[in-house]
Amino acid sequence: MPGEINGLQLAKRLREMRPDLPVILTSGYSDALANSEGQGFDLLQKPYSMEALSRIIQQGGRATVAE
């Protein structure tokens, strides 16, 4: 994610402001996130299927790691 902060930093800031907000991280380079179990956020590794996206959305923001 281009800019001053990365996606994980943004997700953490959002979680601080809105603890109830579901956050799904997506990345093609997510080994570091996967190894840390998404750091409490849903993680969808690219490439992903519509089924995987649908499943993670239906889970309602509970932190999981999906491929």
Contacts in CASP RR format, 6 or more apart in sequence:
PFRMAT RR
TARGET T0000
AUTHOR 0000-0000-0000
METHOD contacts of the structure
MODEL  1
MPGEINGLQLAKRLREMRPDLPVILTSGYSDALANSEGQGFDLLQKPYSM
EALSRIIQQGGRATVAE
1 7 0 8 1.000
1 10 0 8 1.000
5 13 0 8 1.000
7 25 0 8 1.000
8 25 0 8 1.000
8 33 0 8 1.000
8 39 0 8 1.000
8 41 0 8 1.000
11 23 0 8 1.000
11 25 0 8 1.000
11 41 0 8 1.000
12 39 0 8 1.000
14 21 0 8 1.000
14 23 0 8 1.000
15 21 0 8 1.000
15 23 0 8 1.000
15 41 0 8 1.000
22 42 0 8 1.000
22 60 0 8 1.000
22 61 0 8 1.000
23 41 0 8 1.000
23 42 0 8 1.000
23 61 0 8 1.000
24 41 0 8 1.000
24 42 0 8 1.000
24 43 0 8 1.000
24 44 0 8 1.000
24 56 0 8 1.000
24 57 0 8 1.000
24 61 0 8 1.000
25 33 0 8 1.000
25 38 0 8 1.000
25 41 0 8 1.000
25 42 0 8 1.000
25 43 0 8 1.000
25 44 0 8 1.000
26 43 0 8 1.000
26 44 0 8 1.000
26 45 0 8 1.000
26 46 0 8 1.000
26 48 0 8 1.000
27 33 0 8 1.000
27 43 0 8 1.000
27 45 0 8 1.000
27 46 0 8 1.000
28 45 0 8 1.000
28 46 0 8 1.000
28 47 0 8 1.000
30 43 0 8 1.000
30 45 0 8 1.000
30 46 0 8 1.000
33 39 0 8 1.000
33 43 0 8 1.000
34 43 0 8 1.000
34 45 0 8 1.000
34 65 0 8 1.000
37 63 0 8 1.000
37 65 0 8 1.000
38 63 0 8 1.000
38 65 0 8 1.000
40 63 0 8 1.000
41 63 0 8 1.000
42 56 0 8 1.000
42 59 0 8 1.000
42 61 0 8 1.000
42 62 0 8 1.000
42 63 0 8 1.000
42 64 0 8 1.000
42 66 0 8 1.000
43 63 0 8 1.000
43 64 0 8 1.000
43 65 0 8 1.000
43 66 0 8 1.000
44 52 0 8 1.000
44 53 0 8 1.000
44 56 0 8 1.000
44 66 0 8 1.000
44 67 0 8 1.000
45 65 0 8 1.000
45 66 0 8 1.000
45 67 0 8 1.000
48 66 0 8 1.000
48 67 0 8 1.000
52 66 0 8 1.000
52 67 0 8 1.000
55 66 0 8 1.000
56 64 0 8 1.000
56 66 0 8 1.000
END
